[in-house]
């Protein structure tokens, strides 16, 4: 893996949160537009692809930290930050 196990698990948690939001967008009392639903699906699929392609070995960078999955801004992280 190119990332720490904890970062991998955090990304999976993020995908789960997005799937919960997607379900509410589609079936909740306040339905989202088709475009909003499609965008959420694409974001979830992109994050799943990141996880699927996380192969190889990871190494610490020059600052002594491991890389993260910040290549894609996760919608679920935005949701989580707004709840606090």
C-alpha positions in Angstrom: 0.0 0.0 0.0 1.1 3.5 -0.7 -0.5 4.8 2.5 -0.7 4.0 6.1 -3.4 1.5 7.1 -5.1 4.2 9.3 -5.4 6.5 6.2 -6.8 3.6 4.2 -9.4 2.9 6.9 -10.3 6.6 7.2 -10.9 6.8 3.5 -13.2 3.8 3.7 -15.1 5.5 6.5 -15.4 8.6 4.3 -16.9 6.5 1.5 -19.4 5.1 3.9 -20.4 8.5 5.1 -20.9 9.6 1.5 -23.0 6.5 0.8 -25.2 7.4 3.7 -25.6 11.0 2.3 -26.4 9.6 -1.1 -29.1 7.4 0.3 -30.7 10.5 2.0 -30.3 12.5 -1.2 -32.2 9.9 -3.2 -34.8 8.6 -0.7 -34.9 11.2 2.0 -37.7 13.8 2.6 -35.8 16.5 0.7 -34.7 14.8 -2.5 -31.6 16.1 -4.4 -31.5 16.8 -8.1 -30.4 14.2 -10.5 -27.2 16.2 -11.2 -26.4 16.3 -7.4 -27.0 12.6 -7.1 -24.8 11.8 -10.1 -22.0 14.0 -8.8 -22.1 12.2 -5.5 -22.0 8.8 -7.3 -19.0 10.0 -9.3 -17.2 11.1 -6.1 -17.8 7.8 -4.4 -16.6 5.9 -7.5 -13.5 8.1 -7.7 -12.6 7.4 -4.0 -13.2 3.7 -4.5 -10.8 3.8 -7.5 -8.2 5.5 -5.3 -8.6 2.7 -2.8 -8.5 0.0 -5.4 -5.3 1.4 -7.0 -3.5 1.8 -3.7 -0.9 -0.9 -4.4 2.8 -1.0 -3.9 4.8 -0.1 -0.8 4.7 3.2 1.1 7.7 5.1 2.4 8.0 8.1 4.6 8.5 11.4 2.8 11.3 13.9 3.5 9.3 15.4 6.4 8.9 12.0 8.0 5.2 11.8 7.2 3.3 9.4 5.0 1.3 10.5 2.1 -2.5 10.8 2.2 -5.5 10.5 -0.1 -5.7 14.3 -0.5 -5.7 14.0 -4.3 -9.4 14.2 -4.2 -11.4 16.5 -1.9 -13.8 14.2 -0.2 -17.4 15.5 0.1 -17.8 13.5 3.3 -14.9 15.4 4.9 -16.8 18.6 4.1 -19.9 17.2 5.7 -18.0 16.1 8.8 -16.3 19.4 9.2 -19.6 21.3 9.0 -21.2 19.2 11.7 -18.6 20.2 14.3 
